[in-house]
Amino acid sequence: MAKRVNRLKSINHEISQLDMIKDLTPNTTPINALPLSNHLIQIAQEALREVATLETGKQPELKRLARLMELVDELPEKAQS
């Protein structure tokens, strides 16, 4: 199989897949774990958005990573919900 030259299309596809997952009803996730589960999906999306930005040739910037860092910092709160 040939290696893909451009990862951006696949990255954006995965972001869209995560959007669809957010709209699905969890089957066996405990009710008290739903906020954490949903939050982890948000973190995955934000991380993929950053990967997509880097893939366009932009340099890493802490300012741009601020939203991802905020979401990660909220994990303990979501885990206790």
N, C-alpha and C positions, 0 to 999 in steps of 0.2 A: 504494500500500500504506500502510495506517495505521501510524503510528509507535507502538511499544509504550510503554505507560505505565510498566510495571514491568519492569525489567531483571533482577530477582532470579531469576525462573524460568529465564531463558536462561543466566545465570551458573552457576546450580546444575546445569543440564543440561551445560554445558561441563566442569564439574568431574567429573561422572559419566562423560562421554566420555573424559576423561583417565584415569580409573580403568580403563576398558575397555582403553585403549591399553596401560597397564602390563602387562596380562595377555596381550597378543598377543606372538607371537614375531617379532622383527625379521627382515626378509628380507635386507637388504644392509648393515646396520650392521656395521662391523668389530668383531670380538670385543673388541678393546682399547678401543673407544669405547662399549661398552655401559654401563659405569658412568656415563659422562658423559651419555649419552642418557637413561638412567633418572633421573638427577639433575635434568636440565633439565625433565623432566616433573613432578618433585616441585616445582620452583620455580614452574612454571606453575600448578600446583594451589594452592600457597600464595598466590601473587599473586591468583588468582581468589577465594580465600577472603577475602582482605583487601578486594577490591573488593566482595564480597557484604556484608561487615560495614559498609563505608562506605555501601552502598546502603540499609542499614536505618536510616541516619541517625546512626550513631555518628561521632564525630570521630576523625581520625587520631591514633594514639598510638605513640610510638617503642617502648614496652614491647610492644605487640601486634605490631609489625613485627620484633621481635627474631628470631623463627624464620625469617622470610624472609631477613633479613640473614645469619643463620648459614648457611643453604643457599647463598646467593650466595658467601659467603666460602669455602665448600668447593669451589667450581668448579675452581680451579687443581689441587687434589689429585685430583679426579675426572678431569680432562683428562689427567693424567699416568698414570692407572691402566693 
